[in-house]
Amino acid sequence: MLITEQLARERTRSNLKEAEQLRCARRLRTLRRAQRIEQRAERRMIEAWRRTASLREVIESADY
């Protein structure tokens, strides 16, 4: 009976360790995804600023 209890404890410990590793992996995936989305948004914003500046130049040159 002692061996069975010991095996059960080891199995539980193993399951808890695996669950913690999965949690860490999920957090890391979520963080990486958020970073990619943020970088994409930053690139779009920079491109929008460039287009705005370009349009301003066209408008200003048309005024003169």
HELIX and SHEET records of a PDB file:
HELIX    1   1 LEU A    2  ASP A   63  1                                  62    
END                                                                             
